[in-house]
Amino acid sequence: MPVLPRFKRRALPVLMGAATLSLSLSACASPPHPHAQEPIGDVQAIYDGKLSPELAVTTFRNTDRLFPVRTIKAGGHPFPLPRSNQPLAPVAFDFKGKHYSLDDYVTTNRVTGLLVLKDGKIVDERYAHGNTAETRWMSMSVAKSVTSTLVGAALQDGSIKSLDDKVTHYLPALAGSAYDQVTVRQILAMRSGVKWNEQYTDPTSDERHLIQLRSEQVTGSLLKFMATLSTAAPPGTRTNYSTGETQVLGQLVSAAVGKPLTQYLSEKIWAPYGMQTDAKWWLDGANGNEVGGSGISATLEDYGRFGQFVLSGGKAGGKQVLPEGWLSFASAVTGSDGAYGEFASMWWPGWTDASKADKAFTAAGTFGQYVYINPTKNVVIVVWQAQTQPTGGKVIDDMVAFDAIAKVLP
C-alpha cells in the first residue's frame, strides 16, 4: 500500500531558530501557532469516541486549547538530532495472518507523526494529516511516564527521601484517606490498593469523573476527589491502572520540590537536556496543579529527545538527573492488571517476545501515542496517532511494528 500523499518526510535533521513561545501561564489558549485557528472537539466527545477522523486530528494538535496550561520552558541550546547516513531499511512484518509494510502501518493506524532514532541519529521522520515539525501534539498518558521520571529526579536531588516514604508525608491532605498507608513506590507501580475504574467510555467511571472535574476547572478538586476513594485491597497486593494515581504522584512531586511540575521539568530536563521548543501542560484550574497523568503538548523531536534522555541514563547538562539504575528500575515489571496487562513504574514493558528479549519498554497514551525505548538496540521511536476511540480501535499492534523497525536497524 503506498503512503498517502499528505504524509510528509522530514527533510532536515534539526530545526534551527524556532520561534520563542510565551513563557507565561496561558489560560486555555497557547500562543499563536500554525494550527491555532482550527476547529476542535469538546472533552466529552473525545472520551466518548465521537470525534470524526478529521476533528480528531485538529483536536489532538490543539489540546492546549481545552484547559488552562502552563509552559515547560525550553533551553537556548537544542540537543542535536543529526540525520543518519543510513536511512531506514524496508520494514515488513506479519500480524494476524496479514503482511504489512511500514507504510501500511502508518496509514492503517492513522499515524500522524513518526520518528525513529538509532544511536541518537534520525533514521526516519515523517508527518501526516497536516502536522509539521512545529506541531505540538497531545501526550495523553505518555505524561504518566514523564511524571514518573520526575519522581526519579526528586529522589536523586533529595527532595524525596525514599520511595518507601508514605504518600501522606508529602501530601498531608490525604491523611485519613485510603492513601493513608500507601507509599510512593506503591503509587509508582499503581499498587496502592485504592479502588478505581479507569473505563474511558463509561460515563459513571472514576476516570470520567476526574475528566469532568478537570472541565470544571476548580484548582485542587482532583486531589480532593482522590481523598474520597475507598480501599479495594491492601497496599502493594494488587495492580490497578489508575490515572488518578498519577495526579497524586504529580502533586506529591510538586509538594516535595516546592514548585510546579512544569518548572521542575524545565529546570531538570527540558532546558538542560536541550529540548528545542517550549511545551505545554494541562492544569486543574487557572494557575493550578498540573494534570499528572495527561495533558502535555510537545513536538515530535522533543518527545524523541525525552526518550533519548531516559535511554542515556538520565543525564542532562552534564549532571546526573536520575538515580543510577533508574532505567532498569522504571522499566521492570511490577505487576499485572487483568485489563491492561503487565505494568512497570508508569511505563509499559514490551509485550511481544521480541520486545521482551530486547528489554524494550514504552510510554503509552490513549488514541495511539508512544515513546518506545529499546536499550538493547539503542533505539527510540516516537509515534503519534489520531485514533477516534480511546482504546481498541487499532488494526495493527504497535509493538509488533516497533519490533519490525528495531529488527532492521544495524
N, C-alpha and C positions, 0 to 999 in steps of 0.2 A: 504494500500500500504506500503510495507516495506521500510525502509530508505535505500538509496543507500549505498553500501559497502564503498565508498570513503568518506562518511560522518562520521567524527571522533568526538567523545565526548571528552571533555577536562577532564583529569584525576586529575589535581592538582588545588587547589583553587587559588594560586598566583604564578606567575613566580618570581624566585629569581635569582639575578646575571645576568640580561640581559646585553648583550654586549653594551658597551658605543659607541654611534654613534658620528660621526664628528659633531662639533658644528659650523662649518664654513659654509659660503654660498656655495651651491652646484650648479654648472652650468649645468642644465639639467640632472644631474645624482645624485642619492643618494649614500652614502657609500654602500659597498657590503652588500647584504642581501640574504636570501635563494632564492629569485626569480629574482635576478638581471640580469641573462643572458637569461631570457625568451623572446620570441617574443612579440612585442606589435603593436597595430594598430596605424594609424595616427588620428589626431584630427578630420579631416573632416569625416572619416569613422565612428568614434564614434558617432557623432551627426547626421549623415545620417542614423544611424541604420544599418550599413552594416558590422559590425563585426560578424564573426562566433561565435557560442556559446563558443568554446574553446578559441578563441582570446579575447573575451570579458573578460573572467576570468583573463588571463595573463596580459591584458592591465589594468584592474581595480586595480590590486595589484601592478602595476608599473607606476601609473600615475605621480609619482615624476620624471620619466624619460622624460616626454613630454615637460616640460618647466623648466626654472631655478626655484629653490626653495630656501627657507631659513628654517633653522632648528628651531623648537619650542623645547627649551631645557627642559628636564625633571629634576626633583629633585633627590636627592640621597636616599629618604626615601619613597618608594611606599605606597600609601594608601591601606591598606589590603582589599581584597575582599574574605573573608573566604567562604568556601563551606557550604551551609545549611545542617543541619541534616535531613531536609525534602525535598527529591527530588521532582521534578515537577510531579504532578499527571497527569494521562492521560487527554489529551486535545482533545475535539471533538466539532465540530460546523457544522452548515448548512450554505450554501451560494448558492444562485440561484438554489435551488432545489436539491443540492447535499450535501452529508455528507462527512466531511473531518476530518482527524486526524492531529496532529501536524506534523507527518512525511509526510503526504500528502502535507501539506503546504510547507514544506522546499524543497521537491522535485519538486512540481509543479511550485512554484515561483522561482526556481533556487536560493535558499538561500545558500550562501557560508559561512555564519557565523551567529550564533545566541547566544545571551547572555541574560539571564533572571536573574534579581536581585530583591530580595524581602527583605526589611529591610536591604539593603546593603550587603546581602549574595547571593552567586551564587546558584541558584536552577537548572539551566541548562546552559550548554555552549557547543557549537558544532562548528566544522569547516568542510568544504567540498571543493571539487574540488581542492585539494592540498593546501588549506590555513592551517595555523597553528597559534598558539598563538603569534608567532613572526611576522606574516604577517601585513604589513601596507596596508590598503585598502582605496580607494578613498572616500571622503565625498560627492562629488558633492554639492548640495545645503544645506546639513547639515551645511556647513560652514557659511551659512547665519545666522543661529541661534547662532553660535559662535561669529560672528561679532556683532550681536545684544547684546549678553551678555557682550561684551567688551564696548559697549555703557553704559551699566549699571555700569560697573567698573569705567569708566571715569567720570560718573555722581557722583558716590559715593566718589571718591577722589578729586572732584572739578575741574578736567581738563575740563569737560563740565559743564558749569554753570547751564544750564536749557535746557530741551528738547524743549522748545519753542524759543530757540535761532535760528536765521536764519542760514541756512547752510553756507552762504557766510561769516559769522563771522569767521568760521574756514577754509573755502576754498575760499579765495578771487578770485581765478582763475575762479570761477563760477559766479562772479558778472556780471550782464547784460545778463545772460543766462536765460533759462526757470526756473532755480532753484533760481532765484534772491530773491523771496519772500517765498521760501519754508523753513519750519522749520525742525529741527532734528526729532521731533515727527512725522511729516508727512512722512519723509523718512522711519522711522522705520515701519510705517503702510503701506508703499507703496501707499500713497495717495498724492503724490506730484502734480498730475495733468499733469505730463510731458508725452508726447506721447511715447509709447514703444510697440514693437511687440516682444513677447517672444518665438514665434514658433521655436523650435529647428530644425525641418526638412525643414523649409522654407529658402532657401539659400539667400533670399533678406531681411530677418528679421533683426531687430536691434540686437537681441541676436547673430545671426550668424555673423554679422559684428563685434560684440565685440569679439567673438571667433577668427575671422580672425586677429584682431588686437593683440590678445594675441600671436598668432602664429608668427606674425611679430616681436615681442619682441622689441618694442621701448618704453622705460620707459616713463611713463606719457601719453601715447597715449590713454589709456582708459578714463581717466578723460577729456582729450581734446575732445574726441568723445561725452561724456555726455554733454559737454558745447554747442554742436551744435544742440541738440534736441529742438523740438518745444513744445509748450503748447497745451494740448488737453482739459483741464478742469481747473477751478480754484483750487488752492491747498486746499486739505482737503475735496474735494467733491466726489472723485471717487477713488475706489481701482483698481489698475492695476499692476499685478505681473510683476516685473522687476528685472532681475539680475543686470542690470546697476545701480539700486538704491543702491545695496549693495556695489558696487565699490565706489560710492560716500560716503556711510556711513563708509566704511573701511578707506578710505583716510582721512575722517573727524576725525575719532578717532585717527589715526596716527598723524595728524597735531595737534590735541588738546593735546595729551600726549607727543609729541615731540620725538617719537621713532617708529620704525617699529612695525606693529601689532604682528609679531612673538615674538619680545622681550617683548612687553607688555603682551601678552597672557602667556608667560612663567613666567614672574615676578608676575603676578596677580593670575594665576590659575594653569597652567601646573606644575610648580615646587612646590609651596607651598601646593597645594592640594594633591600632591603625585602621579602624572601620572608616570607610570613605564618606559616608553620608549620615546625617542625623536620622535617628529612628524615632518612632512614637510608641507610647504605651498607654492603654486604656486606664482610666481612673474610676473609682466607685462613686465619685462626686467631684464637683468643682474644687480644685486644689486638694483632692482627697488621696486615697491609697491606691497604688497600682493593683490591677487585677492579676493576681499571681499566676493564674492558670491559662491566660489567654491575652490577646489584645496588643501584641507587638506588631508594628508595621515597619519593615526594613527592605532594603534592596536585595536582589539575588546574590550579588557578590559579597555583601556584608554578612548574609546568612552563611555563605561559604567561608568567610573569614572566621566567623564564630566556630564553625566546625573545625577549622584548622587550629584555632586556639585550643580547643579541647584535645584534638589529636596530638598536638605538640606537648601535651603535659601541663597546660595551664600557665604558660609563661607569657608575660606582656610587658613591654617597656623595659626589658632586661631584668624583670623581677619575677619571682615565683609567686603567682597569684593564688594557685590552688595547692593543696597539700600534695606532697609526693605520693604517688599511687592513687590519686583521686580518679583517674581514668578507669582503672581496674575496679575500684570500689563502686563507682557510679554506674557502671555497666553490668555489674554482677547481678544475677537473678536473685531476687529477694522473696519471691512467692509467685503464685498464680491465681488469677481471678477467672472463674469459670466463663465469664462473658468476654473478657478481654485477653486472656492468655497470660503468659509469663511477663513479669514486670521487674524493673530494676529501680534505682533511685531517681525516679521521674524520667527515666529513659526506657526504651523498649529493646531488649536483647533481640538479636536476629532470630527469626522463627523458621527459617529453612535450614536444611542440612549444610548447605554451602556457607551461609552466613554464620551459622554456629561454629563451623570449622575455622572461619576467619576471625571469630570473636567480634563480629560486627554488631553494631547497635545503632539505634536511630532515635532522634526526637521526632515525634509524630503528632499531627494535628488533624482534626476533622476536615472533611471536604478535600483531603489529599495533600497535606503539607508535610514535607520531610527534610530533615538534615541527617543524612546517613553517614556514619563514620566506620571505616574499616581499618583498624590498626595494623592488621597483618599485611594488607596491600598498600597501606599509606594512601588511602583514597577517601575523599569526601564527595558526597553527591547531595545536591540540593534540588528538590522538586517542588514546584507549585502546581496545584491542580484547581480546576473550577468545577468540582463535582456539585451537583444540585442537591444531593442528600448528604446529611452529616456523616453517615457511615453506610457501608453495604452497597454502594452504587457502582463500584468499580468492576470492570470486566477482567482486568489483569492484576494479579497480586504484585504490588510494587516491589516487595523484597525479591521476588523472582527476577524482575527486571534489573534490580540493583546487582544481584548475583551475576547476571549475564554481562553487565557493564564491567564489573570488577574482574571478571574472568579474562576479558580480552586486553586488560591493561598489563603492560610488561612489569 
